[in-house]
Amino acid sequence: MTQITLVQGDITEQQVDVVVNAANSSLLGGGGVDGAIHRKGGPEILADCRRLRASHYGKGLPTGQAVATTAGRLPARWVVHTVGPVYAEGDYRRRAELLTSCYRESLRVAAELGARTVAFPAISAGIFGWPMEDAARIALTTVLEVGAELEEIRFVLFGAEAYEVFERVWRRIERDQD
């Protein structure tokens, strides 16, 4: 059975097979998690992303999809980049499906790579404005459904508030499973 763990910390310091990047569609770096991964991982990640842009993703990586690159100088083996949706109440159902797809597709790519351990950020819960509690519910329920082939799925949450929300939602999910 897959172990799901929650940690408060820096995703760029996680010693796992795969670090998931909450990327922007350009794949060329940005702010938040994306910028931190590119900065700490070094130019090898950007070089891989540029190759992907030149070959398969000339218009960028579509929202909800995932693709892998080297992890460069990170203590992981690979980075799986996924583009989360921007939150909007008016189109909630479609956007929630896209957020679910980010987790599913990231896990699919990780499994294809042979990964056993994966670290996720709270996709779309930062600058993309997704409410943290709903982001946690979607993330945790999706990895429970999909992640059975992995040893560990770790959520690396930046800040006490994000950690506390994920922990509260995780306790509720565990309670509902009993």
VEXMARMAR-842590 format. One record per atom (N, C-alpha, C, O): x, y, z. Coordinates in steps of 0.1 Angstrom, whole numbers, padded with zeros to 4 digits, always signed. Layout:
N
XYZ;...
//
This chain:
178
+0008-0012+0000;+0000+0000+0000;+0009+0013+0000;+0019+0013+0007;+0005+0022-0007;+0012+0035-0008;+0011+0043+0005;+0000+0044+0010;+0022+0047+0009;+0023+0056+0021;+0021+0071+0016;+0029+0075+0008;+0012+0077+0022;+0010+0092+0019;+0015+0099+0031;+0010+0097+0042;+0024+0109+0029;+0030+0116+0039;+0028+0131+0036;+0028+0135+0025;+0027+0139+0047;+0026+0154+0046;+0038+0159+0053;+0041+0156+0065;+0045+0169+0047;+0057+0175+0053;+0056+0190+0050;+0052+0194+0039;+0060+0198+0060;+0061+0212+0058;+0076+0215+0054;+0085+0211+0062;+0078+0221+0042;+0092+0223+0039;+0094+0228+0024;+0085+0234+0018;+0106+0225+0019;+0110+0230+0006;+0111+0218-0003;+0118+0208-0001;+0103+0218-0014;+0102+0207-0023;+0115+0205-0030;+0118+0193-0034;+0123+0215-0031;+0136+0213-0038;+0146+0205-0030;+0157+0202-0035;+0143+0203-0017;+0153+0195-0009;+0148+0181-0007;+0154+0174+0001;+0138+0176-0014;+0133+0163-0011;+0141+0152-0019;+0143+0153-0031;+0145+0142-0011;+0152+0131-0017;+0142+0120-0021;+0139+0111-0013;+0137+0121-0033;+0127+0112-0039;+0131+0110-0053;+0140+0116-0059;+0124+0100-0059;+0126+0097-0073;+0121+0109-0082;+0128+0113-0091;+0109+0114-0079;+0103+0124-0087;+0098+0136-0079;+0092+0134-0068;+0102+0148-0083;+0096+0160-0077;+0087+0165-0088;+0091+0167-0099;+0075+0168-0084;+0065+0174-0093;+0066+0189-0093;+0066+0195-0082;+0066+0195-0104;+0067+0209-0105;+0054+0215-0110;+0048+0211-0120;+0049+0224-0102;+0037+0232-0106;+0041+0242-0116;+0044+0254-0112;+0043+0238-0128;+0049+0246-0139;+0039+0256-0145;+0027+0255-0143;+0045+0265-0153;+0036+0273-0162;+0037+0266-0175;+0046+0259-0178;+0028+0269-0184;+0027+0262-0197;+0040+0264-0206;+0042+0256-0214;+0047+0275-0204;+0059+0277-0212;+0070+0267-0209;+0079+0264-0217;+0070+0261-0197;+0080+0251-0192;+0094+0258-0190;+0104+0251-0189;+0094+0271-0191;+0107+0278-0191;+0109+0285-0177;+0118+0294-0176;+0103+0281-0167;+0105+0286-0153;+0095+0297-0151;+0088+0302-0160;+0094+0301-0138;+0085+0312-0134;+0087+0315-0120;+0098+0315-0115;+0076+0318-0113;+0077+0321-0099;+0073+0309-0090;+0071+0298-0096;+0072+0311-0077;+0068+0300-0068;+0076+0288-0069;+0088+0288-0070;+0069+0276-0069;+0075+0263-0069;+0083+0262-0082;+0095+0257-0082;+0077+0266-0093;+0084+0265-0106;+0097+0272-0106;+0107+0266-0110;+0098+0284-0102;+0110+0292-0101;+0120+0286-0092;+0132+0285-0095;+0116+0281-0081;+0125+0274-0071;+0131+0262-0077;+0143+0259-0075;+0123+0254-0084;+0128+0241-0090;+0139+0245-0101;+0149+0238-0101;+0136+0254-0109;+0145+0258-0120;+0158+0264-0114;+0169+0261-0118;+0157+0272-0104;+0169+0278-0098;+0178+0268-0091;+0190+0268-0094;+0172+0260-0083;+0180+0250-0075;+0184+0238-0084;+0195+0233-0083;+0176+0234-0094;+0179+0223-0103;+0190+0227-0113;+0197+0218-0118;+0191+0240-0116;+0202+0244-0125;+0198+0244-0140;+0186+0240-0143;+0207+0247-0149;+0204+0248-0163;+0200+0236-0170;+0195+0236-0181;+0203+0224-0164;+0200+0212-0171;+0185+0210-0173;+0180+0205-0183;+0177+0214-0163;+0162+0214-0163;+0157+0223-0174;+0149+0218-0183;+0162+0235-0175;+0158+0244-0185;+0162+0239-0199;+0154+0241-0208;+0173+0233-0200;+0178+0228-0213;+0168+0217-0218;+0164+0216-0230;+0164+0208-0209;+0154+0197-0212;+0141+0203-0216;+0135+0199-0226;+0137+0213-0208;+0124+0220-0211;+0124+0226-0225;+0115+0226-0233;+0135+0233-0229;+0137+0239-0242;+0136+0228-0253;+0130+0231-0263;+0142+0217-0251;+0141+0206-0260;+0126+0201-0262;+0122+0199-0273;+0119+0200-0251;+0105+0196-0252;+0097+0207-0260;+0089+0203-0268;+0100+0219-0257;+0093+0230-0264;+0096+0229-0279;+0087+0232-0288;+0108+0226-0283;+0112+0226-0297;+0107+0213-0304;+0105+0214-0316;+0104+0203-0296;+0099+0191-0303;+0084+0189-0302;+0077+0189-0312;+0079+0186-0290;+0065+0182-0288;+0056+0193-0283;+0043+0192-0286;+0061+0203-0277;+0052+0213-0270;+0055+0227-0274;+0058+0236-0266;+0055+0229-0287;+0058+0242-0293;+0049+0253-0288;+0053+0265-0286;+0037+0250-0285;+0027+0260-0279;+0027+0259-0264;+0019+0266-0258;+0035+0251-0258;+0036+0250-0243;+0029+0237-0239;+0022+0230-0247;+0030+0233-0226;+0024+0222-0221;+0009+0225-0217;+0007+0234-0209;+0000+0217-0222;-0014+0220-0219;-0018+0218-0204;-0012+0209-0198;-0027+0225-0199;-0031+0224-0185;-0036+0210-0183;-0044+0204-0191;-0032+0204-0172;-0037+0190-0168;-0028+0179-0174;-0030+0168-0170;-0018+0182-0182;-0009+0172-0187;+0004+0173-0179;+0006+0182-0171;+0013+0163-0181;+0025+0162-0174;+0036+0156-0183;+0034+0148-0192;+0048+0161-0181;+0060+0156-0189;+0072+0157-0179;+0073+0164-0170;+0082+0148-0182;+0093+0146-0173;+0106+0152-0180;+0108+0152-0192;+0115+0157-0171;+0128+0161-0174;+0138+0156-0164;+0134+0150-0154;+0151+0158-0166;+0161+0156-0156;+0158+0164-0144;+0150+0174-0145;+0163+0161-0133;+0162+0169-0121;+0174+0178-0119;+0175+0185-0109;+0184+0177-0128;+0195+0186-0126;+0202+0184-0113;+0206+0173-0110;+0204+0195-0106;+0211+0194-0093;+0202+0191-0081;+0207+0191-0070;+0189+0189-0083;+0180+0185-0072;+0184+0171-0067;+0190+0163-0074;+0181+0168-0054;+0184+0155-0049;+0173+0144-0054;+0172+0134-0047;+0166+0147-0064;+0157+0138-0070;+0163+0132-0083;+0173+0137-0088;+0156+0122-0089;+0161+0117-0102;+0155+0125-0114;+0161+0127-0124;+0142+0128-0113;+0135+0135-0123;+0126+0146-0118;+0122+0146-0106;+0122+0155-0127;+0112+0165-0124;+0100+0162-0134;+0102+0160-0146;+0088+0160-0128;+0076+0159-0137;+0069+0173-0136;+0065+0177-0125;+0068+0179-0147;+0062+0192-0148;+0047+0190-0152;+0044+0182-0161;+0039+0197-0145;+0024+0197-0148;+0019+0211-0146;+0023+0219-0138;+0009+0215-0155;+0004+0228-0154;-0010+0228-0148;-0019+0222-0154;-0012+0234-0137;-0025+0234-0130;-0034+0245-0136;-0029+0255-0142;-0047+0243-0133;-0056+0254-0138;-0057+0266-0128;-0054+0264-0116;-0060+0277-0134;-0063+0289-0126;-0077+0287-0120;-0086+0283-0127;-0079+0290-0107;-0092+0288-0101;-0102+0299-0106;-0098+0310-0108;-0114+0294-0109;-0125+0303-0113;-0138+0296-0109;-0140+0285-0114;-0146+0302-0101;-0159+0296-0097;-0168+0293-0108;-0175+0283-0108;-0168+0302-0118;-0178+0300-0129;-0176+0288-0138;-0185+0283-0144;-0164+0282-0138;-0160+0271-0146;-0154+0260-0137;-0145+0253-0141;-0160+0258-0125;-0154+0250-0115;-0152+0235-0119;-0141+0230-0118;-0163+0229-0124;-0162+0215-0127;-0151+0212-0137;-0143+0202-0135;-0150+0219-0148;-0140+0216-0158;-0126+0219-0152;-0117+0211-0155;-0125+0229-0145;-0111+0232-0139;-0108+0222-0128;-0096+0219-0127;-0117+0217-0120;-0115+0207-0110;-0110+0194-0117;-0101+0187-0112;-0116+0191-0129;-0112+0179-0137;-0097+0181-0141;-0090+0171-0142;-0094+0193-0145;-0080+0196-0150;-0070+0194-0138;-0059+0189-0140;-0074+0199-0126;-0066+0198-0114;-0064+0183-0111;-0053+0178-0108;-0074+0175-0111;-0074+0161-0109;-0064+0155-0119;-0056+0146-0116;-0065+0159-0132;-0057+0154-0142;-0042+0156-0140;-0034+0148-0143;-0039+0168-0134;-0025+0171-0130;-0019+0160-0122;-0008+0155-0124;-0026+0156-0112;-0022+0145-0102;-0021+0132-0109;-0011+0124-0108;-0032+0128-0117;-0032+0115-0124;-0021+0114-0134;-0014+0104-0134;-0019+0125-0142;-0009+0124-0153;+0005+0124-0147;+0014+0118-0152;+0007+0132-0136;+0020+0132-0130;+0024+0118-0124;+0035+0113-0126;+0014+0111-0118;+0016+0098-0113;+0018+0088-0125;+0026+0079-0123;+0011+0090-0136;+0013+0081-0147;+0027+0082-0153;+0034+0072-0155;+0032+0095-0154;+0045+0097-0159;+0056+0091-0150;+0065+0085-0154;+0054+0093-0137;+0063+0088-0127;+0064+0073-0127;+0074+0067-0127;+0052+0066-0129;+0052+0052-0130;+0059+0047-0143;+0067+0037-0142;+0057+0054-0154;+0065+0051-0166;+0080+0052-0164;+0087+0044-0171;+0084+0061-0156;+0098+0063-0153;+0104+0052-0144;+0116+0050-0143;+0095+0045-0137;+0099+0035-0127;+0101+0041-0114;+0107+0035-0105;+0095+0053-0111;+0097+0059-0098;+0089+0051-0087;+0079+0045-0090;+0095+0052-0075;+0088+0046-0064;+0084+0056-0054;+0075+0054-0046;+0090+0068-0054;+0087+0079-0045;+0085+0092-0052;+0092+0095-0061;+0074+0099-0049;+0070+0112-0056;+0067+0122-0045;+0060+0120-0035;+0072+0135-0048;+0069+0146-0039;+0061+0156-0047;+0065+0160-0058;+0049+0160-0042;+0040+0170-0049;+0040+0183-0041;+0040+0182-0028;+0038+0194-0048;+0034+0206-0041;+0019+0207-0041;+0013+0197-0046;+0013+0217-0036;-0001+0219-0036;-0004+0226-0050;-0004+0239-0050;-0006+0219-0060;-0008+0224-0074;-0020+0233-0074;-0030+0230-0069;-0018+0245-0080;-0028+0255-0083;-0032+0263-0070;-0040+0272-0071;-0026+0259-0058;-0031+0266-0046;-0023+0278-0042;-0026+0285-0032;-0013+0282-0050;-0006+0294-0048;-0011+0305-0056;-0023+0310-0055;-0003+0310-0065;-0007+0322-0073;-0019+0319-0082;-0026+0329-0087;-0022+0306-0085;-0034+0303-0094;-0047+0303-0086;-0057+0301-0092;-0046+0306-0073;-0058+0310-0065;-0067+0299-0060;-0078+0302-0056;-0063+0286-0062;-0073+0276-0058;-0074+0276-0043;-0064+0276-0036;-0086+0275-0037;-0088+0275-0023;-0081+0262-0017;-0083+0251-0022;-0072+0264-0007;-0064+0254-0002;-0071+0241+0003;-0067+0230+0000;-0082+0243+0009;-0090+0231+0014;-0095+0223+0002;-0094+0211+0003;-0100+0229-0008;-0105+0222-0020;-0093+0216-0027;-0094+0204-0032;-0082+0223-0029;-0070+0218-0035;-0065+0206-0028;-0061+0196-0034;-0065+0206-0015;-0061+0194-0007;-0070+0182-0009;-0065+0171-0011;-0083+0185-0009;-0092+0174-0011;-0090+0167-0024;-0090+0155-0025;-0089+0175-0035;-0087+0170-0048;-0074+0162-0049;-0073+0151-0054;-0063+0168-0044;-0050+0162-0044;-0050+0148-0037;-0046+0138-0042;-0055+0148-0024;-0054+0136-0016;-0063+0125-0021;-0059+0114-0021;-0075+0128-0025;-0084+0118-0030;-0079+0112-0043;-0081+0100-0046;-0073+0121-0052;-0068+0116-0065;-0056+0106-0063;-0056+0096-0069;-0047+0110-0054;-0035+0101-0053;-0039+0088-0046;-0033+0078-0048;-0049+0089-0037;-0054+0076-0031;-0060+0067-0042;-0058+0055-0041;-0067+0072-0052;-0073+0064-0062;-0062+0059-0072;-0064+0048-0077;-0052+0067-0075;-0043+0064-0086;-0029+0059-0082;-0023+0051-0089;-0024+0062-0070;-0010+0060-0067;-0006+0046-0061;+0004+0045-0055;-0014+0036-0064;-0012+0023-0057;+0002+0016-0060;+0007+0008-0052;+0008+0020-0071;+0021+0013-0075;+0033+0020-0068;+0044+0015-0070;+0031+0030-0061;+0042+0037-0055;+0044+0034-0041;+0035+0030-0034;+0057+0035-0036;+0059+0033-0022;+0055+0045-0013;+0049+0043-0003;+0058+0057-0018;+0054+0069-0011;+0050+0080-0020;+0057+0083-0030;+0039+0087-0016;+0036+0100-0022;+0036+0110-0011;+0029+0109-0001;+0045+0120-0013;+0047+0130-0002;+0042+0143-0007;+0045+0148-0018;+0034+0150+0001;+0030+0164-0002;+0039+0173+0006;+0039+0172+0019;+0046+0181-0001;+0056+0191+0005;+0049+0204+0005;+0047+0210-0006;+0045+0209+0017;+0037+0221+0018;+0045+0232+0023;+0052+0231+0034;+0045+0243+0016;+0053+0255+0020;+0044+0264+0030;+0034+0270+0026;+0049+0264+0042;+0042+0272+0052;+0033+0263+0061;+0027+0253+0057;+0031+0268+0074;+0023+0261+0084;+0008+0261+0080;+0002+0251+0082;+0003+0271+0074;-0011+0272+0070;-0015+0261+0060;-0024+0254+0062;-0007+0260+0050;-0009+0249+0040;-0008+0235+0046;-0017+0227+0043;+0002+0233+0054;+0004+0220+0060;-0008+0217+0069;-0014+0206+0069;-0013+0227+0077;-0024+0224+0086;-0037+0221+0078;-0045+0212+0083;-0039+0228+0067;-0051+0225+0059;-0050+0211+0053;-0060+0203+0054;-0039+0207+0047;-0037+0194+0042;-0039+0183+0053;-0045+0173+0051;-0033+0185+0065;-0034+0176+0075;-0049+0174+0080;-0053+0163+0082;-0056+0185+0081;-0070+0184+0085;-0078+0176+0074;-0086+0168+0078;-0076+0179+0062;-0083+0172+0051;-0080+0157+0051;-0088+0149+0049;-0067+0155+0053;-0062+0141+0053;-0068+0133+0064;-0072+0121+0062;-0069+0139+0076;-0076+0132+0087;-0090+0129+0084;-0095+0118+0088;-0097+0138+0078;-0111+0136+0074;-0112+0125+0064;-0121+0117+0066;-0104+0124+0054;-0104+0114+0044;-0101+0100+0051;-0108+0090+0048;-0091+0099+0060;-0088+0087+0067;-0100+0082+0075;-0103+0071+0075;-0106+0092+0082;-0118+0089+0090;-0129+0083+0082;-0136+0073+0086;-0132+0089+0070;-0142+0085+0062;-0140+0071+0055;-0149+0064+0052;-0127+0067+0055;-0124+0054+0049;-0126+0042+0059;-0128+0031+0055;-0126+0046+0072;-0127+0035+0082;-0141+0030+0083;-0144+0021+0092;
//
